[in-house]
Structures are given as C-alpha cells and as structure tokens.
Amino acid sequence: MSGRQFVLVLVALAVLAAAGWAVYDWKRASYEVADSRVGQKLLPGFRIDEVGEIAITAGSGTVTLVRSDRGWTVKERGGYPADVGAIRDLLLKLEEAKVVQAEGLTDAIRSRLQLDAPGGASKPDASGTVLELKARDGKPLARLVLGRQTTKQASVPGLPAASVPSGRYVLVAADPQRAIVIADPLAAVAAKPQQWLARDYLKVERIRALEVLDPDGKERWSVLRPDEAAGWKWSAPGKLDGGKAQDAASALYAVRIDDAAADASDATTGLDRPVTVRAQTFDGWSYELRIGKPAPEDRYYVRASVTGTVPDQRTPRPDEKAEDREKEDKAFAERQAALKAKPAREQALGVYPVLVPKATVEPLLRERSALIAVDKKDEKKDEKKGARKSAPKR
C-alpha cells in the first residue's frame, strides 16, 4: 500500500467514525428528551372549561361536538343534543393523562404506530384518529393523533391468556418528534356521530291513560286506570290482557334512540302519516309519540312532543291516612324536583326525528285484537284441535 492510499484509508475511517458518533449522539439526545417527558401531563396547562369544540376525524368520517348556550350538540346530526357524560369523560381523561413512555419518531415509525393523519397520501392502515380541541372563540387548544393501541396479557383461571388494550400511542402536534404512550386506550373515541348522541329520549312515568291512533286518526285501542295500584281497563269488546297493556305502557318508560335523522323529511320518515301514541300521566303531563316508517337495521322513525306543568302542591287522596301523609309529601317533593328538569330537555329532543329499535315500539303497534285475553279453556280446545289435525291417519 502506498503512502497516498494509506492516507485515504485514514480519512475514510475518520469520516465513518464522525458519522457514527453523530448518529449515536442524535439517538442519545433523542432518548434523553423523550425520557424527560415520562410522568408529565400529556397536555400541560389543559383546562376542560376552556373547550368549546371537539372535532374527531378518521378514515370513517368526521364528528364535530359543539358547546353552545344549549349545551353540547352534534353538528353532523343537525345540532341534536350530545351525550354530555361521554364528552366529560373524554375531557377528564385528556386532562389527567400522563406520559408513561416516549421515544423519538421517524417516518417509518410514525406509519407503523398508525400516527399518520388520515387523508391525503396516508394509507388507511398507517393513519390514526385526529382529535382537535378548540375554545369557544375558535382558538386551537390542542391537536392529537391517536394511533395504535398498546396491549398487555391478561389471564383468567381456566382460560387461555389474551391480549387486552392497556394504552395508546399519541402524537401531539406541539411535539411532532416524539411518539408518546399513555395508559388509556381511549377506545370510545370514534368518528361516528351516532355514538356521541344523547341516547335517553323519553321517560314517561306514572301513566294514567294510553291511546293509540291509526294514521287516519281512528282509535286503534285505548286503556286507562283510576290509580297506580289499579289494573288496566278498556271499553272495547273482549277481555283486556292486562299484561300486554302494561307492556305497552312500559315501552314508554325508557325510550332510547339509535340515531337522529335531523335532515330527513316527514314524507321520507313516514311521520306525515304516523301511528300516534298519546299518554296522560297522573302528574298531568301529556306525551305524544308519532311512529313513522320502518327503517333499516330493525328500527323505526319516531318523533315525540310533551306538554305539561309542574304542580305546585299535592292533592291528597280522599282515603289517605294521616300516617301516610308525610311519606306521600316527601315522594311528591322528590318527584316535583325531577319534573322541573324534564320540560326543556324533552321539548328540545322532540324537534328532531330519531331512530329507535323496533323492539321498543312493537308493543305500541299491536292491533286491538292482539290485546284481547285468550280464555285458557278455548286455548286448550285449540291445542287439542291442532293435535288431532296433525295426528297421522291409520
């Protein structure tokens, strides 16, 4: 080897050594910076009461939750009321979230951890869910990309071990060079408007009378009871099946929705010619539930309205005993407080057509004949006739 070649070799080795040291120093600095975040808040200085809008975007779509004087609403459902509990739960988790792991980020790692923002040139399997928080005046508060969930092994005696979600990779826009892991999978965060709706629709209690009308306004059937302890009665021919009447009344006790159809017309939903259910309560409230056409996924379009006033005082029963008066007065006071919260909420919900499960309205859609009690003797006779018809001839 000539002297010139020897010098060139030494120069090449020096360059490689310098490059290797630079890479090592970059990695060391990156890990030191990453480690400095462990144990800190994911969003330092974040305050729940400042949030006025939450936008969630994924490959499946977008949902925008807006806070106004009417409370939280879902923009993609025409301003239908949102599930305040679910929103508060999400914001509390973000406020309390701490960094449990942090590492430097490259383009390859970003895609592998599904921390690419959806849309554009991003591949569906490499993109995550974008979560943007804004103040009421539109000022950005935070922007996150929620990536792949982390898992851990969980074992139950007698069953094979299984992986369960334990956390999630997060990319904070204000710190784009690090992938952060938090100890919450945030599994409920989805870009599906129907998931964020207020599901509780109606809660009709203490029903005194119930009436169902056909689309032409003709009475299909009606039942009533003189007091809460009494059974249901009707004036139609045939003996009423009290159990089926109670099924119909119970269907109104806790009506929950699957989705809202804010932009659908009455002609589309069948609410221009509905089956109408009217309920009168012992508290003096009147409810009307209009049931339209069947909808996909075993659902029906419905819309409700409610009218009533909160009574100032209780009217004692004629036969009420003195020892029962205190108990009845206490129950009335509690019921009065609950009633005061109902009008504004239920009247607001009634503005929108909604979708409810078929099973909810089925007891209300029965024909009068279906509510007639079957005589057990006649039932046995029918069973015997059926048995004789099905018996093989000899």
C-alpha positions in Angstrom: 0.0 0.0 0.0 1.4 3.4 -1.0 1.6 6.3 1.4 -1.2 8.1 -0.5 -3.5 5.1 -0.2 -2.8 4.8 3.5 -3.8 8.5 4.0 -7.0 8.0 2.1 -7.9 5.0 4.2 -7.3 7.0 7.4 -9.5 9.8 6.1 -12.3 7.4 5.3 -12.1 5.8 8.7 -12.2 9.3 10.3 -15.4 10.2 8.3 -17.1 7.0 9.3 -16.2 7.5 12.9 -17.5 11.0 12.9 -20.8 9.9 11.2 -21.2 7.1 13.7 -20.7 9.4 16.6 -23.2 11.9 15.2 -25.8 9.1 14.9 -25.1 7.9 18.4 -25.2 11.5 19.8 -28.6 12.1 18.0 -30.1 8.9 19.4 -28.8 9.6 22.9 -30.2 13.2 22.8 -33.5 11.9 21.4 -33.9 9.3 24.2 -32.9 11.9 26.9 -35.5 14.3 25.6 -38.1 11.5 25.4 -37.3 10.3 28.9 -37.8 13.8 30.2 -41.5 13.6 29.3 -42.2 10.4 31.3 -44.5 11.1 34.2 -45.6 14.6 32.9 -49.0 15.6 31.8 -49.8 14.8 28.2 -51.3 18.3 27.7 -49.7 20.6 30.3 -51.9 23.5 31.2 -55.0 22.0 29.5 -58.3 23.1 31.2 -61.7 21.4 30.5 -63.8 24.5 30.9 -62.0 26.2 28.0 -63.1 23.6 25.5 -65.9 24.8 23.1 -65.5 22.3 20.2 -64.2 18.8 19.7 -63.5 17.5 16.2 -62.8 13.8 15.6 -61.6 12.7 12.2 -60.8 9.2 11.0 -61.0 7.2 7.8 -64.6 6.5 8.5 -65.6 10.2 8.7 -65.8 13.2 11.0 -67.8 14.2 14.0 -67.9 17.7 15.5 -69.1 18.3 19.0 -70.1 21.9 19.7 -70.7 23.6 23.0 -73.2 26.5 23.0 -75.8 28.1 25.2 -77.9 25.0 24.6 -75.2 22.7 25.8 -73.2 20.2 23.8 -74.6 19.2 20.4 -73.6 17.1 17.4 -73.1 19.2 14.3 -73.4 16.3 11.8 -76.8 15.5 13.3 -78.3 18.9 12.8 -77.4 20.1 16.3 -79.0 17.2 18.1 -78.1 17.1 21.9 -74.9 15.2 22.6 -74.1 12.8 25.4 -72.6 15.2 28.0 -71.4 12.3 30.2 -69.3 10.8 27.4 -67.8 14.2 26.4 -66.9 15.0 30.0 -65.4 11.5 30.4 -63.1 12.1 27.4 -62.1 15.6 28.5 -61.3 14.3 32.0 -59.1 11.6 30.6 -57.2 14.0 28.4 -56.7 16.4 31.4 -55.4 13.6 33.6 -53.4 11.6 31.0 -49.7 11.3 31.8 -46.8 10.1 29.6 -45.8 6.5 30.5 -43.4 6.1 27.6 -41.8 8.4 24.9 -39.5 7.8 22.0 -38.0 9.5 19.1 -40.1 9.4 15.9 -39.2 8.8 12.3 -41.4 8.5 9.2 -41.2 4.7 9.3 -42.1 4.5 13.0 -44.9 7.0 12.6 -46.6 4.8 10.0 -46.0 1.6 12.0 -47.6 3.2 15.1 -50.6 4.5 13.0 -49.7 8.1 13.8 -50.2 9.5 10.3 -53.1 11.9 10.0 -55.9 10.4 7.8 -56.5 11.6 4.3 -54.1 12.7 1.6 -51.4 10.2 0.7 -51.7 8.3 4.1 -52.5 4.6 3.9 -55.6 3.5 5.9 -53.6 1.0 7.9 -51.0 3.7 8.8 -53.3 6.5 9.8 -54.9 7.2 13.2 -57.7 9.3 14.6 -57.2 13.1 14.7 -58.6 14.8 17.8 -58.8 18.6 17.7 -59.8 20.7 20.7 -60.8 24.4 20.3 -62.0 27.2 22.5 -65.4 28.8 22.1 -63.9 31.6 20.1 -62.3 29.0 17.7 -58.8 29.3 19.2 -56.9 26.0 18.9 -56.2 24.4 22.2 -54.7 21.0 21.2 -54.3 18.7 18.3 -53.6 15.0 18.8 -53.3 11.9 16.5 -54.4 8.8 18.4 -52.5 5.8 17.0 -52.3 2.2 17.6 -53.4 0.8 21.0 -50.9 -0.9 23.2 -51.8 -4.3 24.8 -51.0 -6.4 27.7 -51.5 -10.1 28.5 -54.4 -10.8 30.8 -55.2 -14.3 32.2 -58.3 -15.7 33.8 -58.1 -19.0 35.6 -59.2 -21.8 33.3 -58.9 -19.7 30.2 -56.0 -19.1 27.8 -54.2 -15.8 28.2 -55.5 -13.0 25.9 -54.2 -9.6 24.8 -56.3 -6.6 26.2 -55.9 -2.9 25.4 -53.8 -1.1 28.0 -52.9 2.2 26.5 -52.4 4.1 23.2 -49.7 5.8 21.1 -50.3 9.5 20.8 -48.7 12.2 18.6 -49.1 15.7 20.0 -48.9 18.4 17.3 -46.9 20.7 19.5 -44.3 17.9 19.9 -44.1 16.2 16.5 -40.8 14.5 17.0 -41.9 12.1 19.7 -44.3 9.1 20.0 -46.0 9.1 23.4 -47.7 6.3 25.2 -50.5 7.0 27.7 -52.1 4.4 30.0 -55.6 4.7 28.5 -56.6 3.1 25.2 -59.3 5.8 24.6 -61.4 3.1 23.0 -64.6 5.2 23.0 -63.1 7.9 20.7 -64.7 7.3 17.3 -65.6 9.5 14.3 -69.2 8.3 14.4 -71.8 11.0 15.0 -74.4 8.5 16.3 -72.0 7.3 19.0 -72.0 10.8 20.6 -75.7 11.4 20.7 -77.8 11.7 23.9 -79.4 8.3 23.8 -82.1 8.8 26.5 -85.1 10.2 24.7 -88.3 9.8 26.8 -89.1 8.6 30.3 -92.8 8.6 30.7 -93.7 7.7 34.3 -97.0 7.2 36.2 -99.1 6.7 33.1 -102.9 7.1 33.7 -104.2 6.6 30.2 -102.8 5.3 26.9 -104.3 5.7 23.5 -103.1 4.6 20.0 -104.5 6.1 16.8 -104.1 4.9 13.3 -102.6 7.2 10.5 -106.2 8.2 9.6 -106.8 9.4 13.2 -109.1 6.5 14.1 -108.6 5.0 17.5 -106.9 1.6 17.4 -107.2 1.0 21.1 -107.1 2.8 24.4 -106.6 1.8 28.1 -106.7 3.6 31.4 -106.5 3.0 35.2 -108.1 5.0 38.0 -105.0 4.9 40.2 -101.5 3.5 40.1 -102.4 0.4 42.1 -105.3 -0.5 39.8 -105.2 -2.7 36.8 -105.7 -1.5 33.2 -109.2 -1.3 31.8 -110.8 -0.6 28.4 -114.3 -0.2 27.0 -113.7 -2.3 23.9 -115.4 -5.7 23.4 -113.5 -8.7 24.8 -111.5 -9.1 28.0 -108.3 -7.0 28.1 -104.9 -8.8 28.5 -103.5 -6.6 31.3 -100.0 -7.9 30.8 -99.9 -6.7 27.2 -101.4 -3.3 28.2 -98.6 -3.0 30.7 -96.0 -4.0 28.1 -97.2 -1.0 26.0 -97.0 1.4 28.9 -93.6 0.1 29.9 -92.3 0.7 26.4 -92.6 4.4 27.1 -90.8 4.3 30.4 -87.2 4.4 29.0 -87.1 5.2 25.2 -83.6 5.2 23.9 -82.5 6.2 20.4 -80.0 4.6 18.0 -79.5 7.7 15.8 -81.0 11.0 14.8 -82.4 11.8 11.4 -82.4 15.6 11.6 -82.3 16.3 7.9 -85.0 13.7 6.9 -88.4 15.0 5.7 -91.7 13.8 7.2 -92.5 12.2 3.8 -89.2 10.2 3.9 -89.7 9.1 7.5 -93.4 8.4 7.3 -94.1 11.0 10.0 -96.6 12.7 7.8 -98.9 9.8 8.4 -97.8 8.2 11.6 -99.3 5.9 14.2 -99.8 8.2 17.1 -99.4 7.2 20.7 -100.8 9.5 23.4 -100.1 9.1 27.1 -101.6 11.0 30.0 -99.8 10.8 33.4 -101.0 11.2 36.9 -98.8 14.3 37.1 -100.9 16.0 34.5 -98.4 15.6 31.7 -99.3 14.8 28.1 -97.0 12.9 25.8 -97.4 12.2 22.1 -95.1 9.8 20.2 -95.6 9.6 16.5 -94.3 6.4 14.9 -93.4 6.6 11.2 -92.0 4.1 8.7 -89.7 1.1 9.4 -86.1 2.0 8.9 -83.0 -0.2 8.1 -81.5 -2.3 10.8 -84.8 -3.1 12.6 -85.6 0.4 13.6 -88.5 2.9 13.3 -88.6 6.7 12.7 -90.3 8.5 15.6 -90.8 12.0 16.9 -92.1 13.0 20.4 -93.7 16.0 21.9 -94.6 16.8 25.6 -96.7 19.4 27.3 -97.4 19.9 31.0 -96.7 22.0 34.0 -95.2 21.1 37.3 -97.8 21.0 40.1 -97.3 23.4 43.0 -98.9 21.2 45.6 -100.1 17.7 46.0 -103.8 16.7 46.1 -104.2 14.1 48.9 -106.3 11.0 48.2 -109.8 11.0 49.7 -109.0 7.9 51.8 -105.4 8.9 52.6 -104.4 8.1 56.2 -102.6 10.6 58.4 -99.6 8.3 58.9 -99.2 8.1 55.1 -99.3 11.8 54.6 -95.6 12.5 55.4 -94.4 9.7 53.2 -96.6 10.9 50.3 -95.5 14.5 50.7 -91.8 13.5 50.6 -92.3 11.4 47.5 -94.2 14.4 45.9 -91.4 16.8 46.6 -88.8 14.5 45.1 -91.0 13.9 42.0 -91.6 17.6 41.7 -87.8 18.3 41.5 -87.4 15.7 38.8 -90.3 17.1 36.8 -88.8 20.6 36.7 -85.8 19.3 34.7 -88.0 17.5 32.2 -89.8 20.1 30.0 -86.8 21.9 28.4 -84.9 18.7 27.7 -87.8 16.6 26.3 -89.2 19.5 24.3 -85.8 20.1 22.7 -85.5 16.4 21.8 -88.9 16.4 20.2 -87.7 18.8 17.5 -85.9 16.1 15.7 -87.0 12.8 14.1 -85.0 9.9 15.6 -84.5 6.2 15.1 -85.4 3.8 17.8 -85.1 0.0 17.9 -88.1 -2.0 16.5 -88.4 -3.8 19.8 -89.2 -0.5 21.6 -92.3 0.3 19.6 -93.6 -3.2 18.8 -95.8 -3.3 22.0 -97.4 0.0 21.0 -98.1 -1.0 17.4 -100.3 -4.0 18.3 -103.8 -4.2 16.9 -106.7 -4.2 19.4 -107.3 -7.9 18.7 -103.8 -8.7 20.0 -104.6 -7.2 23.4 -107.7 -9.4 24.0 -107.0 -12.0 26.7 -107.3 -15.6 25.4 -109.5 -17.8 27.5 -107.5 -20.8 28.8 -110.3 -23.2 28.1 -110.5 -22.0 24.5 -106.7 -22.2 24.3 -106.8 -25.8 25.3 -109.5 -26.6 22.8 -107.5 -25.1 20.1 -104.4 -27.1 21.2 -106.5 -30.3 21.0 -107.9 -29.5 17.6 -104.4 -28.8 16.4 -103.1 -32.1 17.8 -106.0 -34.0 16.1 -105.3 -32.4 12.7 -101.6 -33.2 12.9 -102.1 -36.8 14.0 -101.3 -39.4 11.3 -104.2 -41.3 9.8 -104.3 -45.0 10.3 
